[in-house]
Amino acid sequence: MRAAPQVAALPRPHTSEGRQLRRWLTQLLVAEKLVACEADALGVSVTESTPDEDHVLPDSTARLEIGSVAAAVLAEPIARAVFEHVTEDVEIDDDAVTDFHARNPRRFLRFGGTGGWRVASEPDLTEVRPLIAAHLLGAARRRRFRMWLGQRHADLVWLAPGYEHPGDPRQPDNTHKH
């Protein structure tokens, strides 16, 4: 990376930001290797039905909720195949859809009229049920994958000091706040 023309965009080595970049890249490389090994162990391979990245991570909200490392890993087709395998039994019940609509009645607004001002109307649950179900199912599947990846990482990986997760509050360069 440091030999590439874009080197000026990187943080300087041996600075807090440089160490954080090293930590993040370590997390990414370890997660990629872990997913590849798990794919072999699970007998998972990329097929024509493996979803594309936009299906698994449809927007920036999805990328934020799953975390930067998991989102970066899911750029690889084999990771998306593992995602499919790990999350294939995730389901959303009807009550969750109904509750979501009750809490967020304007989430899937419909706009009537043409040109100029348009009136928004709150859609009936029957109109938006499939949209809500898809939204909730996607979020639940991403959560399952994130939890699975975190657990597999905890079970199988021991990193040397200095290579902790960038958000680990025990490391001295942590600036990750919520």
Secondary structure as GFF3:
##gff-version 3
##sequence-region A 1 178
A	DSSP	three_ten_helix	5	9	.	.	.	ID=ss1
A	DSSP	alpha_helix	16	42	.	.	.	ID=ss2
A	DSSP	alpha_helix	53	56	.	.	.	ID=ss3
A	DSSP	alpha_helix	60	66	.	.	.	ID=ss4
A	DSSP	alpha_helix	68	73	.	.	.	ID=ss5
A	DSSP	alpha_helix	77	87	.	.	.	ID=ss6
A	DSSP	alpha_helix	94	103	.	.	.	ID=ss7
A	DSSP	beta_strand	110	112	.	.	.	ID=ss8
A	DSSP	beta_strand	119	121	.	.	.	ID=ss9
A	DSSP	alpha_helix	125	156	.	.	.	ID=ss10
###
